[in-house]
């Protein structure tokens, strides 16, 4: 598993969202970007794939854990994710 903090920050960047948002904010931004970048409307298939992945990742996190995306909250939800990093010199 990659670092969940970095994955969430990357997903937020792809969707152009701040860390303090609601589920509705994510949905609205996803629909806006989907209309803008959908391949059937002249957009890029790769970009749409990234948008879909970011949306699914953030929605899964919100439904399973919390609404905030700050590092402290993410670390609480994935306590062992950075365990090995703490002991590197």
C-alpha angles and dihedrals in degrees: 000000000000122000104291092209091059092043092052093045089050091049091049090050092051091052093040094236134145123235096255106064142126132240089254091054090055092049094048093049092046092053091046092051093042090057091047100045105027111132092229088060095049099275131127121276090212093052091047090051090054091048091050092049093048091049093049093046094050094044091050091050093049094048094046101037132000147325097243125083102197119132095247093055093045091050090053091053094046103034097166098042096093098026094113092046092061092064099047114110 
